[in-house]
Amino acid sequence: MTTEVNINASMLTWAIARAGFELHEFTDKTPKVLDWIEGKKKPTFKQLENFSKKVHLPFGYLFLAEPPKEKLPFPFFRTNGIQTSGVNLNVYDTILLIQKRQSWLIDYLKDRDFKNIDFVGKFKNSFNVQDIVKDIRTTLGLNENWASNFSTWEKALDHLTLQIEENGIIMVFNGVVENNTSRPISVNDCRGFVLVDPIAPFMFINNSDGKAAQMFTIVHELAHVWTGHSAGFDFSKLQPANDPIELLCDKIAAEFLVPEYSFINVWEEKRNIKTVAKYFKVSEIVIARRALDTGKITKKEFFDFYEQYSNELFIKKENQSSGGDFYATTKKRLSITFAAHINNAVKSGKLLHRDAYKLTSLKGDTFQTFFSNHF
């Protein structure tokens, strides 16, 4: 005989709302859940288990007397100036995953006598943009015109990513929760976040975003590492929130990518976003932002350009194949540096395979294939 379960109806409605569903829409598709809520019927354990999967909730939560308090581990800034205490569930679950990876890596590195990274939080009490930019460039081994050595800004971006990882910062590029393509992370909800730690800083970049915007997000997050402040942001239309640290990090990113005095000289000569972008080896959207910052174009001109540029990128994406190399994507989703630590820990017996599966979101043969043939 199948055992039915007494369940608190408020936990069911909370779980549905938490997952981002409207109650009436959810119950229209699954009428039996409405019967549970109204007390007409009781669910079985199996039915509850299936329900928990649909709402992306740990099964045990459903038996709590009241919903747990789920707090973000850092401030999350919206461009409109509001610091929010809640985010989309897909963003929240991704933050928890990255936290879990970071927590493991901190313990692992400490056990191996790794030292704190000296540049993390080095400028926590400084608002000197030039000094911070200079220190970031020096640390990454990049001169002021480093990007001009590359034929395209995309190649410059790849090099920048490599230099960041080689200095101990874990960079995660993903646009879905773990490997679940049915749980996308909208750019409107989150462009990125950074978990600052002296031994294992993590940066998350929404890979659903265009690479053009990713470059600016990456350097903005770098600035957070140097100033020692964890944060998340939607960075709508590449505009920062009205917060002192956000505004500082925004200025750092702009100066790092396109030094103001060089930009003004080149702009006066060329006065064309596309031409100036080729000169500096950054995306056109970054140049448009710099032109706005320095008063060379108006806000209306910038937003018009942003909309046009974004629409063109969207059309390009729509015309491209949606397929891809799963294992190449996995490298980006994990970070090469983090994957290397996982691989070493498993081989040395410091990490069980079952725990490695959870930390990498890979299982069994997929895990073995990735680390044997693609890493």
C-alpha positions as a printed Julia matrix, in Angstrom:
375×3 Matrix{Float64}:
  0.0    0.0     0.0
  1.29   3.46   -0.95
  1.85   5.73    2.05
  0.33   9.2     1.92
  2.04  12.14    3.6
  0.75  15.03    5.66
  2.28  18.19    4.24
  2.0   21.87    5.15
  0.15  23.59    2.31
  2.09  26.81    2.87
  5.33  24.96    2.09
  3.88  23.89   -1.26
  2.8   27.39   -2.24
  6.15  28.81   -1.07
  8.07  26.25   -3.13
  6.03  27.08   -6.23
  6.56  30.84   -5.8
 10.26  30.32   -5.02
 10.71  28.55   -8.34
  9.24  31.53  -10.17
  5.89  30.01  -11.1
  2.5   31.64  -10.78
  0.34  29.46   -8.54
 -2.64  29.29  -10.89
 -0.48  28.46  -13.91
  1.37  25.73  -12.03
 -1.79  24.13  -10.64
 -3.56  24.35  -14.01
 -0.86  22.05  -15.39
 -0.7   19.87  -12.28
 -4.24  19.82  -10.75
 -3.27  17.22   -8.13
 -1.02  19.8    -6.46
 -4.06  22.07   -6.01
 -5.84  19.16   -4.31
 -2.89  18.87   -1.87
 -2.96  22.59   -1.16
 -6.72  22.59   -0.57
 -6.51  19.45    1.58
 -8.71  17.34   -0.68
 -5.98  14.73   -1.12
 -2.59  13.86    0.33
  0.52  13.26   -1.77
  2.63  10.12   -1.65
  6.38  10.26   -1.02
  7.0    9.55   -4.7
  4.66  12.35   -5.8
  6.34  14.77   -3.42
  9.74  13.76   -4.7
  8.65  14.49   -8.28
  7.17  17.81   -7.13
 10.45  18.83   -5.45
 12.31  18.19   -8.72
  9.88  20.36  -10.67
 10.37  23.28   -8.3
 14.13  22.66   -7.88
 13.9   22.28   -4.13
 15.76  19.83   -1.87
 13.2   17.16   -0.95
 13.7   17.53    2.81
 12.71  21.22    2.73
  9.08  20.24    2.14
  8.84  18.78    5.65
  9.96  21.94    7.43
  7.44  23.76    9.61
  8.12  27.01    7.73
 10.26  28.17    4.79
 13.96  28.58    5.57
 15.54  32.03    5.38
 17.63  32.02    2.21
 20.04  34.93    2.16
 22.5   36.02   -0.49
 26.12  35.9     0.71
 26.86  39.3    -0.82
 25.06  42.47   -1.98
 23.41  42.14   -5.38
 23.17  45.45   -7.23
 20.66  46.46   -9.85
 21.5   49.21  -12.32
 18.45  51.15  -11.13
 20.28  51.65   -7.84
 18.39  49.1    -5.78
 20.35  46.55   -3.76
 18.16  43.46   -3.8
 17.93  40.74   -1.18
 16.46  38.2    -3.6
 17.33  36.93   -7.06
 15.96  34.52   -9.63
 16.16  30.91   -8.39
 18.53  29.88  -11.18
 20.9   32.65  -10.14
 20.55  31.73   -6.46
 21.28  28.04   -7.05
 24.33  28.97   -9.14
 25.63  31.18   -6.33
 25.23  28.26   -3.89
 27.09  25.95   -6.29
 30.01  28.37   -6.7
 30.09  28.88   -2.94
 30.34  25.12   -2.45
 33.2   24.87   -4.95
 34.98  27.8    -3.34
 34.6   26.35    0.16
 36.14  23.06   -0.93
 38.99  24.77   -2.78
 39.83  27.02    0.17
 40.22  23.98    2.45
 42.17  22.06   -0.19
 44.62  24.9    -0.87
 45.15  25.54    2.84
 45.93  21.85    3.38
 48.56  22.15    0.66
 50.07  25.25    2.33
 49.04  27.68   -0.38
 49.51  31.28    0.71
 47.03  34.14    0.49
 47.06  36.05   -2.79
 48.58  39.45   -2.04
 46.5   41.5    -4.47
 43.1   40.41   -3.09
 41.69  43.4    -1.22
 44.97  45.28   -1.68
 43.08  48.52   -2.4
 40.14  48.0    -0.04
 40.36  51.53    1.34
 41.48  53.28   -1.84
 39.49  55.08   -4.52
 42.5   55.92   -6.69
 41.52  54.55  -10.09
 44.94  55.04  -11.71
 46.82  53.25   -8.93
 44.45  50.28   -8.98
 44.53  49.97  -12.77
 48.33  50.11  -12.76
 48.54  47.37  -10.13
 46.12  45.11  -12.01
 48.12  45.52  -15.22
 51.42  44.86  -13.42
 50.06  41.76  -11.7
 48.67  40.33  -14.94
 51.83  41.16  -16.86
 50.05  43.5   -19.25
 51.24  46.89  -20.43
 48.9   49.73  -21.24
 48.64  48.77  -24.91
 48.65  44.99  -24.39
 45.55  44.39  -26.5
 47.17  45.88  -29.63
 49.37  42.77  -29.86
 46.34  40.71  -30.91
 44.6   40.67  -34.27
 41.1   40.81  -32.75
 39.55  41.81  -29.44
 38.22  38.24  -29.08
 41.81  36.95  -28.99
 42.71  39.71  -26.55
 39.84  38.54  -24.34
 41.11  34.95  -24.42
 44.57  36.14  -23.38
 43.16  38.28  -20.58
 41.21  35.27  -19.26
 44.34  33.12  -19.31
 46.37  35.72  -17.4
 43.67  36.06  -14.76
 43.48  32.29  -14.21
 47.26  31.98  -14.01
 47.21  34.43  -11.11
 44.94  32.23   -9.03
 41.5   33.63   -9.8
 38.91  31.03  -10.77
 36.82  32.15  -13.75
 33.53  30.37  -14.36
 31.68  31.0   -17.63
 28.18  29.55  -17.68
 24.72  30.5   -18.82
 22.74  27.67  -17.2
 22.5   26.04  -13.77
 25.3   23.42  -13.73
 24.82  21.63  -17.08
 21.04  21.9   -17.17
 20.06  23.71  -20.38
 16.42  23.78  -19.23
 17.48  26.18  -16.44
 18.97  29.19  -18.24
 20.39  32.21  -16.42
 19.04  35.35  -18.03
 21.43  38.24  -18.57
 18.64  40.5   -17.32
 18.79  38.69  -13.97
 22.57  38.43  -13.63
 25.55  39.42  -15.73
 28.0   38.16  -13.17
 29.11  37.96   -9.57
 32.37  37.68   -7.69
 33.15  35.85   -4.45
 36.24  37.5    -3.03
 38.54  35.36   -0.87
 42.25  35.82   -0.06
 43.2   32.32   -1.18
 40.54  31.32   -3.74
 38.63  34.19   -5.38
 35.91  33.11   -7.82
 34.46  35.13  -10.69
 31.23  34.11  -12.46
 30.49  35.49  -15.92
 27.16  34.82  -17.6
 28.12  33.05  -20.8
 24.69  33.83  -22.28
 25.91  37.4   -22.56
 27.65  38.56  -25.7
 31.44  38.35  -25.53
 31.52  42.09  -26.15
 29.85  42.77  -22.81
 31.71  39.93  -21.08
 35.01  41.78  -21.44
 33.73  44.74  -19.46
 32.1   42.48  -16.86
 35.35  40.57  -16.35
 37.41  43.67  -15.63
 34.65  45.08  -13.43
 34.84  41.86  -11.39
 38.63  42.08  -11.31
 38.24  45.5    -9.73
 36.07  43.9    -7.05
 38.85  41.43   -6.27
 41.43  44.23   -5.92
 39.1   46.33   -3.77
 38.04  43.32   -1.69
 34.26  43.44   -2.13
 32.1   40.47   -3.15
 29.03  41.43   -5.17
 26.62  40.44   -7.9
 25.08  42.66  -10.56
 22.79  42.78  -13.55
 24.79  45.63  -15.09
 21.87  46.57  -17.35
 23.04  48.15  -20.61
 26.56  48.19  -19.12
 25.48  50.78  -16.58
 26.61  50.4   -12.94
 24.41  50.7    -9.88
 24.52  53.98   -7.98
 26.81  52.63   -5.26
 30.3   53.97   -4.4
 32.09  50.63   -4.91
 30.13  49.8    -8.06
 30.94  53.19   -9.53
 34.61  52.79   -8.59
 34.85  49.33  -10.18
 33.13  50.68  -13.29
 35.73  53.45  -13.62
 38.54  50.95  -13.11
 37.18  48.7   -15.85
 36.85  51.58  -18.28
 40.36  52.91  -17.61
 41.92  49.44  -17.76
 40.39  48.64  -21.15
 40.63  52.08  -22.73
 42.9   54.67  -21.02
 41.13  58.02  -21.07
 43.92  60.2   -22.42
 44.66  57.73  -25.26
 40.98  57.41  -26.06
 40.46  61.16  -26.34
 43.41  61.52  -28.71
 42.26  58.67  -30.96
 38.62  59.77  -30.83
 39.48  63.3   -31.91
 41.2   61.86  -34.96
 38.77  59.1   -35.97
 35.4   59.94  -34.34
 33.95  56.53  -35.25
 33.09  53.79  -32.77
 33.97  50.89  -35.05
 37.33  52.38  -36.09
 38.31  53.28  -32.54
 37.32  49.78  -31.36
 39.7   48.23  -33.89
 42.48  50.51  -32.69
 42.11  49.56  -29.03
 41.23  45.9   -29.73
 38.11  46.03  -27.62
 34.48  45.58  -28.61
 32.47  48.42  -30.08
 30.18  48.39  -27.06
 33.15  49.12  -24.76
 34.18  52.06  -26.94
 30.62  53.36  -26.9
 30.69  53.22  -23.1
 34.0   55.08  -23.03
 32.63  57.72  -25.38
 29.69  58.16  -23.04
 31.94  58.38  -19.97
 34.1   61.08  -21.53
 31.2   63.12  -22.87
 31.87  62.37  -26.53
 28.36  61.01  -27.07
 25.1   61.57  -25.22
 23.22  58.98  -23.16
 20.59  58.78  -25.88
 23.25  58.11  -28.53
 24.79  55.43  -26.32
 21.5   53.67  -25.6
 20.5   53.82  -29.28
 23.84  52.28  -30.22
 23.53  49.69  -27.46
 20.09  48.57  -28.66
 21.23  48.35  -32.29
 24.4   46.46  -31.37
 22.5   44.05  -29.09
 19.89  43.35  -31.78
 22.6   42.58  -34.33
 24.27  40.18  -31.89
 20.92  38.5   -31.2
 20.33  37.94  -34.91
 23.84  36.47  -35.29
 23.2   34.09  -32.4
 19.87  33.02  -33.88
 21.58  32.2   -37.18
 24.33  30.19  -35.54
 24.08  26.51  -34.72
 22.92  25.84  -31.17
 25.17  22.8   -30.93
 28.63  22.75  -29.46
 31.36  20.63  -27.95
 30.13  19.6   -24.5
 33.63  19.01  -23.15
 34.99  22.31  -24.46
 32.02  24.02  -22.83
 32.72  22.11  -19.61
 36.22  23.61  -19.44
 34.66  27.06  -19.41
 31.94  26.1   -16.95
 34.45  24.66  -14.47
 37.54  26.8   -15.12
 40.76  25.08  -16.14
 42.4   25.98  -12.83
 39.57  24.58  -10.7
 39.42  21.43  -12.82
 43.17  20.95  -12.35
 42.79  21.11   -8.57
 39.92  18.6    -8.69
 41.95  16.25  -10.89
 44.98  16.43   -8.6
 42.86  15.91   -5.49
 41.19  12.79   -6.93
 44.47  11.31   -8.13
 46.14  11.9    -4.76
 43.24  10.42   -2.83
 42.3   13.72   -1.21
 38.89  13.74   -2.86
 36.44  10.87   -3.36
 34.96  10.4    -6.81
 31.41  10.85   -5.47
 32.37  14.25   -4.03
 34.21  15.22   -7.2
 31.06  14.43   -9.19
 29.06  16.87   -7.03
 31.69  19.61   -7.25
 32.04  19.38  -11.03
 28.4   18.58  -11.92
 29.79  15.62  -13.89
 29.05  11.97  -13.23
 30.56   8.56  -13.93
 31.71   8.06  -17.5
 31.27  11.75  -18.34
 33.61  12.7   -15.52
 36.18  10.08  -16.56
 36.0   11.04  -20.23
 36.46  14.72  -19.48
 39.51  14.29  -17.27
 41.06  11.5   -19.37
 40.54  12.82  -22.88
 39.61  16.5   -22.8
 41.58  18.04  -20.0
